[in-house]
Amino acid sequence: MGISGFKPSFLVGIEAVRQAHGSRLARLAGRRLTGFALVRFVQDGDWFADCPVVLDFDGVQVEVCHSKFDELSIGWHTIDTAATITGWEWSELTPQWSRSDERLELFVGQELCEAALLEWRPADRDLAAGTVAVELVFAAGGCLRIVNGLDENRIEVGATQPDYIRHLLLHHRRPQPSAMG
């Protein structure tokens, strides 16, 4: 994709994603969303949803990218959104990093309350069954989800669809020695 630093490590399934990234996602709680970046095309401003969604929580950068029907990559501090996206000379379109998106702008400055992974489990047979989404719940009551849009990212806000099973992520801290000894 020509994105500086982007080296996705795609995982499949709720357990693989939770084991690899659950604790780090949970530790974002208490931090404020201070910025974000998406890739848009210069010519028409359309979001290129194949590229990662980059979120900054008080200096902790998380990069979420879905691929195929069931793959999810979460990266940490690897993408340089100040660098020019390269390798698109063959295309009529020019991708560039953008810090404009009405859905995400709603959450900038808000404190994150909790993070969860969502597992798509519809009652009926569904090609997307088992896909994993990232859910972020903010103190002001808003909810942001980055979900698999079947081979691309999709951003959702508001109420979660009932076909998701929610897996709340908790940060397990080591017990502190008691003052009693």
Secondary structure in CASP SS format (residue, H / E / C, confidence):
PFRMAT SS
TARGET T0000
AUTHOR 0000-0000-0000
METHOD secondary structure of the structure
MODEL  1
M C 1.00
G C 1.00
I C 1.00
S C 1.00
G C 1.00
F C 1.00
K C 1.00
P C 1.00
S C 1.00
F C 1.00
L E 1.00
V E 1.00
G C 1.00
I H 1.00
E H 1.00
A H 1.00
V H 1.00
R H 1.00
Q H 1.00
A H 1.00
H H 1.00
G H 1.00
S H 1.00
R H 1.00
L H 1.00
A H 1.00
R C 1.00
L C 1.00
A C 1.00
G C 1.00
R C 1.00
R E 1.00
L E 1.00
T E 1.00
G E 1.00
F E 1.00
A E 1.00
L E 1.00
V E 1.00
R E 1.00
F E 1.00
V C 1.00
Q C 1.00
D C 1.00
G C 1.00
D C 1.00
W E 1.00
F C 1.00
A C 1.00
D C 1.00
C C 1.00
P C 1.00
V E 1.00
V E 1.00
L E 1.00
D E 1.00
F E 1.00
D C 1.00
G C 1.00
V E 1.00
Q E 1.00
V E 1.00
E E 1.00
V E 1.00
C E 1.00
H E 1.00
S E 1.00
K C 1.00
F C 1.00
D C 1.00
E E 1.00
L E 1.00
S E 1.00
I E 1.00
G E 1.00
W E 1.00
H C 1.00
T C 1.00
I C 1.00
D C 1.00
T C 1.00
A C 1.00
A C 1.00
T C 1.00
I C 1.00
T C 1.00
G C 1.00
W C 1.00
E C 1.00
W C 1.00
S C 1.00
E C 1.00
L C 1.00
T C 1.00
P E 1.00
Q E 1.00
W E 1.00
S E 1.00
R C 1.00
S C 1.00
D C 1.00
E H 1.00
R H 1.00
L H 1.00
E H 1.00
L C 1.00
F C 1.00
V C 1.00
G C 1.00
Q C 1.00
E E 1.00
L E 1.00
C E 1.00
E E 1.00
A E 1.00
A E 1.00
L E 1.00
L E 1.00
E E 1.00
W E 1.00
R C 1.00
P C 1.00
A C 1.00
D C 1.00
R C 1.00
D C 1.00
L C 1.00
A C 1.00
A C 1.00
G C 1.00
T C 1.00
V E 1.00
A E 1.00
V E 1.00
E E 1.00
L E 1.00
V E 1.00
F E 1.00
A C 1.00
A C 1.00
G C 1.00
G C 1.00
C E 1.00
L E 1.00
R E 1.00
I E 1.00
V E 1.00
N E 1.00
G C 1.00
L C 1.00
D C 1.00
E C 1.00
N E 1.00
R E 1.00
I E 1.00
E E 1.00
V E 1.00
G C 1.00
A C 1.00
T C 1.00
Q C 1.00
P C 1.00
D C 1.00
Y E 1.00
I E 1.00
R E 1.00
H E 1.00
L E 1.00
L E 1.00
L C 1.00
H C 1.00
H C 1.00
R C 1.00
R C 1.00
P C 1.00
Q C 1.00
P C 1.00
S C 1.00
A C 1.00
M C 1.00
G C 1.00
END
